[in-house]
C-alpha cells in the first residue's frame, strides 16, 4: 500500500535527503521507481496531489510505468478500451514539450538543463516525489542541495547533445533507439524531427525549414550517433521498430539508465 512519507525534524537539505533516501530504499524495489496496478496508479496520482511525496511497494499483479501515468494525464492515453497508448515513438504533434513535461513523460533530461535551473527544479521536484525523497525547505536550497536531490531521486542527466553552428541556444539531443529532438530556446521546448520538418523551429531560428534541416544534416556528417538517431526518427517504420526496446522500461530504473547508455 501507499503511505505518506513524513519527516519529524528535518535540519539541513543534505541530512534530510540522506534520511529520506534510506527510508525510500527500504520501501521500494529500486530508487526512483513507483510500481503498482493500473488502479493503484490512478490512486497514487490522486494521493500525490493531496499529500505530496509517497512511497509504494511493488505489486505482484503487474506494474504501470510512471511514463504511462504521465501519458494518460497528458491525453496520450488511455483509449476507449482503457489501455494506455505507447509513449514511443515520440510524437509532439507540433506542440513539443518543455523539459519538465518531457522528463515526466519519458524520464529523459539532458545535462544543459541543470538541477538548480528553473526547469531543473521542476524535474527534480517531480522525481523526488516519485522516489519518496523529502523536499521540505527546498525554497531555501542552494545549488548543491538541488544536485544532491537529483542524485538521490535517480535523475539521469544525458550528455548526448550538441549545439548547432549559426543557431545560438539551440541544442540537438539524441538517445539510443531512435530518439532525436531539437531544443528550441526562447520557447524552451523540445520538438521531434517530424515537427522540425513541419517548421516548428523556423520562427525562433529565423530560418526557413530548409535552413534548419540543412544545419541538422551538417551535424549528421560529423556526428555518427546523432546521424543514426536522425535517420530512424524520420522513418516511421524504423522508429516503431526501434521504440520496442523502450516501451516497458520504468524511468529511473537500472534498465532505463542502461538503455540510455548512462554509466551505472
N, C-alpha and C positions, 0 to 999 in steps of 0.2 A: 504494500500500500504506500501511499504518499503522505508525508508529514511535513509540517513547516520546519525549516532549519533555523533555529533561533540561537543567538549568542547572548550570554549573560553579561560579560564585562569586556567588550572589545576595547583594546588600548591603542595599538598602532596598526596601520594597514598591514605591515609585514607580519606582525604577530597574529592579527586577525585572519589573514589569508592562510597562515600555516595551520591554525587550528581548524579552519574550515576544510582545508584540503585533507587533513587527517580524518575528519568525520566523513567527508564525501567518499574517501577511499574505502571506508568500512561499509558504506551503504550502497555503492554502485559497483557494477561489474568492471567498469573501466572509466577513467576520468573523462568528463565531458559528454557522457552518453546517458540519455534517458530512454528507457525501453518499456514497452507495455503493449497491451492490445489496442485495437482501434478505439474501443470505448474508453479505455483508461487514458488514451492520448488526448481525447477531447476533454475529459475531466481535468487532466493535467494542465492543459492550456487555460481552462477557466479558473483553476485553482491558482495558477501563477498570477493571473490578473488580480485576484483578490488578496493574496497573502504574500506574494513575492517568491524568493528562491525556495525550491523544494528539492528533495532527493527522492528517487524512486527505485524500488527493487525490480530486477528483471522478472518478467512473466514467462512461464514455460509454454504459454499458449501461442506465442508468436510476438513479433515486435513491429512497431511503426517507427520509421526514422524521423528525426527532427525535420529533415528536409521535406518529408511527406506532409507533416503537420503544417509547415510553413507554406507549402504549395497549396494545401487546401484553403488556408486562410487568405492566400493571395488570389484565389479564384482559379488556380490551375486545375484543381480537382476538389472534391470528388465529383464524378459524373452522376448521371441519373441512377446508375446501378450501385452507387455508394463506394466505388473503387477510385482511389486517388490516382490520377493520371501521372505518368512518369515525369520527373523533373527534366530528364535528359532525353534527346539533345535540347540544349537551352534555346528557347525561342522568346525573344524580347518583345515581339510584336511592335517594334519601332519605339517602344517606351523605355526600354532598358531598365537598369536597376542602380540605385545608389549603393555604396559599399556595404552598408548595413543590411539592405534588402538582399543583396547577392549572397552575403555571408549567411544570413538566416535561411535562405533557400538552399544553398549548396555547401556551406562550410568553407568556401573559398574566400581568401583575402590576400592581397599582395602587399609586400613589405613597404611600399611607398605610402601606404596608409599606416601610420604609426599608432601604437596603443593609446597614446595620450592626445591624439588629434581629435577633432570633433566627431568624425565618423568612426575613428578607432575606439573612442569611449563607448559609443553605442554598440559596437561589435562586442567589446569586452564585457559590457553590462549584460548583454543577452547571453553570451557564453557562460558567464558566471552564474546566471540564473539557471541555466541548464545543468551546470555541474554542481550546484549547491554551494558555490563559493560566496561567502558573505560580502556585502557591498556597503555596510553601514559606515558612514563617514566618508564616502567616496567623493563628496563635494569638496573635500579638503585634500584629496590625494595629490601627490606630486608625480612627476613623470615616471620615476622608478616604481611607484606604487602601481600605476597602471600596467607597467611592463611585468611586474610580479603577478598581477591578477591575470594577465593574458597567458602567462606560463601555467599558473595553477588551473586555469579553465581550459587548457589544451587548445588555444587558438594557434593554428599553424600559419605563419606568415610566409607566403610563397615568394621566391626571388626570381621567378621566371617571367620577367617583364623587361621592356626596353623602351627608350624614348624614340621619337621619330624626328629625323632631321627636318628643320623648317616648320615644325608643328609644336611649338612650345607648350609644355604641360601635358601633352597627350602621352599616354602610356599604352603600348601594345602588351597584352597579357596572354599567357598561354599556360596550359597544363596538359598532362597526358590524356589520352583518349579523346582527342579532337576538340579540346576546349580552347577557343581563340576569341578574345574580346578586345575591344578598344575602349580605354577610359578617356572620356572627353571632359577637359577642365571647363570651368565656368558653370556647367550644369552638374558636374561631379557625378556622372553616370557611366555605367558600362553598357556597351552595345555589342551585339553579335555581329559577325561578319556579314550575315544576310541583311541586318539593319543598316550596316555601313554601305553595302551595295545599293540600298534604297535611299541613301542620302542623309542618314541620321546625324552624321558628324559635319555636314557641309557648312552649316551656319557658323559654328564655333571655329572651324578650321579655316573659314573664309576661302574655301576652295570648292570647285565642282566635284562631283563624285569621282570623276576620272583622276583628279589630282590626289585625292585621299587614297584611292586604290593604288595609284602609282607608288605612293610612299610606302604602302604596305608590301607591295611586290618587291620594292627595292630592299626592304628588310629581309624578305624571304631569301634573297640571293646571298645574304651573308649570315643568316641565322637558320640553321637546318631544323632545329626544334620547332621554331615558330612556323617555318615553311610546311612542315608535316601537319601541324595542327590547323593551319590556314587551309590547306588543301582538303582536309577532312571536313572542316566546318562549312565549306562551300559545296560539298557533295552530300545531298540529303541521305542517300543510301549508305554512304560511308559513315556519316555522322550517327545514324541509327545503330549500325553495327558496332562502332567504337564505343557508344554510350552504354552498351550492355554491361561492361565492367564496372560502371558507376551506379547502376540503378539501386542496388540493395546495400550500399555502403553507408554506414552511420557517420555523419560529420563528427570529427573529434576523436574517432576511434583509431586504433592502431592500423586497421585496414584502410582507413581514409588517408592517413599520413603516408602509408606505403604507396597507395595508388597515386598520390600527388608527387611522389618522389622526394618527400621530406625525410631527412635522416632521422632515425629513431632517437 
